[in-house]
Amino acid sequence: MNEAPEFPPGPDRPLPGAVEVVVIGAGVVGVTAALTLAEWGVPVLLCEKGRIAGEQSSRNWGWIRIQGRDLREIPLMLESQALWRRFGAQSPADFGLRQRGIAYIAEDGEELARQEAWLASARPFQLSSRMLSAAEAGALVGQDDARFAGGLLTPTDMHAEPALAVPALARLAAEAGAAVFEHTAVRALELSGGRVAGVVTEHGAVACRAVILAGGAWSRPFLENMGLALPQLAVSAQALRTAPAPALAPGPVGMRTASVRPRLDGGYTVGRVGTARFDLIPAAFAHFRAFLPLLRESWRETRIRFGREFFGALGRRRWRADQFSPMEQARMLDPAPDAKLSADLLRMARRVYPQLRGVPAVEDWGGMIDVTPDEVPLIGPVAGLEGLTLATGLSGHGFGFGPGAGLLAAQFAAGREPAADPAPFAADRFARP
Ligand SMILES: Cc1cc2nc3c(=O)[nH]c(=O)nc-3n(C[C@H](O)[C@H](O)[C@H](O)COP(=O)(O)OP(=O)(O)OC[C@H]3O[C@@H](n4cnc5c(N)ncnc54)[C@H](O)[C@@H]3O)c2cc1C
């Protein structure tokens, strides 16, 4: 979070009049979709209402993991990791990409059993993942009192610095020929004969043949404004970073109590699964039935409240293309972190990682995560609206998956063969009986 992207705050040149594809949103998904299209020689415009990676894509923990994923995501996640390696090698800037494995440490037998079950289910994919004994789990985090039950390690998993990585990929996209525009909200699509003919931005219209909507938490209100429903809600999460600390583990470590990822600056990004806060907005009621199973599963871990967002920009339902839009009203979703939660997080992290005792936190931040009812992304065409591809709903694990999602979206937009079976990501899967 601490590194500001290097792009200027507003457009310093006119928008192109026409392109093949417009990508809406410069998070990791939109940036990698634009980069992929530009590498194929497809004329592409990337529009970002605020700053490159200003929302989730710079605020995340930076884990690029295959470990623990929904099995439906694994084939595309393998593509995604290959892309991360290629982009890392291509980028002149070091954005902290390191392949040092990711470990989950089980604090009790129940967690260990869940890890073993995932490993057994993922066996057909022949991943590098393996179980750790209690002693190995302790040794991995520099502790020899073996108080852990064991763990799961995937040595091929990676991590990177999100706030450096996505702007670096945007620079690669611009070098490959993509027109990259910050401070450029897309207010609406232009349609002709039931298909996409262009977009209307706050700086004027751009004709195009295809649009990729990679708007993160904004994709649902954007589609609702066109009369289309999208089962996607947003929850806020938070994280913090510490000052430089003694070496703790080679790569990210996930524990129920607290999770850590080593940073390029010598500190750790610290977070915790289950600190999500859910602000009720009208869409929550519209999609209540679809989200019920997920809410049942995670309601104990999620704090629900009637928050600012109820009447805020994400809750606004209708605007015209010639009107100031909610995307201009809120250039960057920047939910304030809860100070008590941050203090608890640091205290708990110090409990399980003694190396952090006496190391201060230097920054904490919040981020809005967009979620689908089954926590699997929505990537693919929209029935009845030819030319529109969705690439959204990355559900809290889209930094690692981003390049794969961007690739699949680019393939849809350019009419190419998909790199992986797109059926699990179909946008209409919740509407089917
Ligand atoms: C605290 C936290 C920790 C996380 N940890 C991890 C992790 O370790 N690993 C992992 O894989 N994932 C993690 N995630 C999730 C990950 O950050 C997201 O899934 C991912 O960044 C989503 O990328 P995106 O491109 O879909 O969306 P975003 O990054 O939200 O980007 C969408 C962009 O679209 C722009 N936009 C929207 N509408 C418009 C419009 N109409 N016109 C122009 N621009 C528009 C927005 O301004 C925004 O910049 C975490 C998230 C959080 C908040």
PDBQT file of the ligand as one rigid body, heavy atoms in Angstrom, charges set to zero:
ROOT
HETATM    1  C1  LIG A 501      -6.966  -6.900   2.524  1.00  0.00    +0.000 C 
HETATM    2  C2  LIG A 501      -7.002  -7.755   1.273  1.00  0.00    +0.000 A 
HETATM    3  C3  LIG A 501      -6.145  -8.849   1.174  1.00  0.00    +0.000 A 
HETATM    4  C4  LIG A 501      -6.149  -9.635   0.010  1.00  0.00    +0.000 A 
HETATM    5  N1  LIG A 501      -5.197 -10.603  -0.134  1.00  0.00    +0.000 NA
HETATM    6  C5  LIG A 501      -5.077 -11.272  -1.310  1.00  0.00    +0.000 A 
HETATM    7  C6  LIG A 501      -3.994 -12.155  -1.535  1.00  0.00    +0.000 A 
HETATM    8  O1  LIG A 501      -3.082 -12.291  -0.732  1.00  0.00    +0.000 OA
HETATM    9  N2  LIG A 501      -3.961 -12.860  -2.700  1.00  0.00    +0.000 N 
HETATM   10  C7  LIG A 501      -4.910 -12.714  -3.650  1.00  0.00    +0.000 A 
HETATM   11  O2  LIG A 501      -4.845 -13.411  -4.671  1.00  0.00    +0.000 OA
HETATM   12  N3  LIG A 501      -5.917 -11.802  -3.488  1.00  0.00    +0.000 NA
HETATM   13  C8  LIG A 501      -6.025 -11.079  -2.351  1.00  0.00    +0.000 A 
HETATM   14  N4  LIG A 501      -7.007 -10.150  -2.185  1.00  0.00    +0.000 N 
HETATM   15  C9  LIG A 501      -7.999  -9.968  -3.242  1.00  0.00    +0.000 C 
HETATM   16  C10 LIG A 501      -7.440  -9.203  -4.435  1.00  0.00    +0.000 C 
HETATM   17  O3  LIG A 501      -6.866  -7.988  -4.014  1.00  0.00    +0.000 OA
HETATM   18  C11 LIG A 501      -8.570  -8.926  -5.445  1.00  0.00    +0.000 C 
HETATM   19  O4  LIG A 501      -9.296 -10.110  -5.710  1.00  0.00    +0.000 OA
HETATM   20  C12 LIG A 501      -8.041  -8.394  -6.753  1.00  0.00    +0.000 C 
HETATM   21  O5  LIG A 501      -7.146  -7.326  -6.547  1.00  0.00    +0.000 OA
HETATM   22  C13 LIG A 501      -9.204  -7.950  -7.628  1.00  0.00    +0.000 C 
HETATM   23  O6  LIG A 501      -8.690  -7.325  -8.762  1.00  0.00    +0.000 OA
HETATM   24  P1  LIG A 501      -9.682  -6.624  -9.787  1.00  0.00    +0.000 P 
HETATM   25  O7  LIG A 501      -8.838  -6.140 -10.899  1.00  0.00    +0.000 OA
HETATM   26  O8  LIG A 501     -10.796  -7.559 -10.099  1.00  0.00    +0.000 OA
HETATM   27  O9  LIG A 501     -10.381  -5.455  -8.965  1.00  0.00    +0.000 OA
HETATM   28  P2  LIG A 501      -9.813  -4.074  -8.366  1.00  0.00    +0.000 P 
HETATM   29  O10 LIG A 501      -8.416  -4.170  -7.938  1.00  0.00    +0.000 OA
HETATM   30  O11 LIG A 501     -10.810  -3.647  -7.336  1.00  0.00    +0.000 OA
HETATM   31  O12 LIG A 501      -9.848  -3.109  -9.605  1.00  0.00    +0.000 OA
HETATM   32  C14 LIG A 501     -11.036  -2.630 -10.183  1.00  0.00    +0.000 C 
HETATM   33  C15 LIG A 501     -10.717  -1.232 -10.727  1.00  0.00    +0.000 C 
HETATM   34  O13 LIG A 501     -11.772  -0.813 -11.577  1.00  0.00    +0.000 OA
HETATM   35  C16 LIG A 501     -11.914   0.583 -11.437  1.00  0.00    +0.000 C 
HETATM   36  N5  LIG A 501     -13.254   0.901 -11.951  1.00  0.00    +0.000 N 
HETATM   37  C17 LIG A 501     -14.416   0.363 -11.544  1.00  0.00    +0.000 A 
HETATM   38  N6  LIG A 501     -15.442   0.825 -12.276  1.00  0.00    +0.000 NA
HETATM   39  C18 LIG A 501     -14.912   1.683 -13.194  1.00  0.00    +0.000 A 
HETATM   40  C19 LIG A 501     -15.462   2.469 -14.234  1.00  0.00    +0.000 A 
HETATM   41  N7  LIG A 501     -16.767   2.456 -14.501  1.00  0.00    +0.000 N 
HETATM   42  N8  LIG A 501     -14.623   3.231 -14.973  1.00  0.00    +0.000 NA
HETATM   43  C20 LIG A 501     -13.285   3.222 -14.745  1.00  0.00    +0.000 A 
HETATM   44  N9  LIG A 501     -12.712   2.492 -13.742  1.00  0.00    +0.000 NA
HETATM   45  C21 LIG A 501     -13.515   1.727 -12.989  1.00  0.00    +0.000 A 
HETATM   46  C22 LIG A 501     -11.727   0.805  -9.941  1.00  0.00    +0.000 C 
HETATM   47  O14 LIG A 501     -11.364   2.137  -9.654  1.00  0.00    +0.000 OA
HETATM   48  C23 LIG A 501     -10.608  -0.196  -9.631  1.00  0.00    +0.000 C 
HETATM   49  O15 LIG A 501      -9.324   0.413  -9.686  1.00  0.00    +0.000 OA
HETATM   50  C24 LIG A 501      -7.060  -9.347  -1.040  1.00  0.00    +0.000 A 
HETATM   51  C25 LIG A 501      -7.905  -8.237  -0.932  1.00  0.00    +0.000 A 
HETATM   52  C26 LIG A 501      -7.870  -7.426   0.199  1.00  0.00    +0.000 A 
HETATM   53  C27 LIG A 501      -8.745  -6.212   0.261  1.00  0.00    +0.000 C 
ENDROOT
TORSDOF 0
